[in-house]
Amino acid sequence: MPVKVNLPTVLRPHAGGERTVVMDGATVGEVLTALVAQYPGMAGQVIDDSGTLHKFVNVYINDDDVRYLSGIDTPVSSSDELSILPAVAGGAVDAGGLHPR
C-alpha cells in the first residue's frame, strides 16, 4: 500500500530534491526497501549492511518512533506518514572529557 515518506534535507538530493515521496509497503522495512531501490543513493544512509535501520537515523510513523514499536517490522497503512530524521549529536571533547557548548 502507498505510504507518504517525509525526507530530511540531507536525503533530498538523492530523490531529485523531493520533500516527500510515496512508496509501497506493508511494513516500515518494506517501505524503506522500496525507497532504497528507487533511490540507491540513500542505501547506506537509511539501512545498514545487515538490513536494519542505520543507528544514526530515526524513523517515525506519524508521531511514534518505530524503535519503540516493532522496528522495521512495524506495519503501516496508507493513512500513515513515515518520517526519516537524521540523529543529532554533538559536543566538544578535550583531554578532560566532554564539555557542552
C-alpha positions, 0 to 999 in steps of 0.5 A: 500500500502507498505510504507518504515518506517525509525526507530530511534535507540531507536525503533530498538530493538523492530523490531529485530534491523531493520533500516527500515521496510515496512508496509501497509497503506493508511494513516500515522495512518494506517501505524503506526497501522500496525507497532504497531501490528507487533511490540507491543513493540513500542505501547506506544512509537509511539501512545498514549492511545487515538490513536494519535501520542505520543507528544514526537515523530515526524513523517515525510513523506519524508521531511514534518512533518505530524503535519503540514499536516493532522496528522495521517490522512495524506495519503501516497503512496508507493513512500513515506518514513515515518520517526519516530524521537524521540523529543529532549529536554533538559536543566538544571533547578535550583531554578532560572529557566532554564539555557542552557548548 
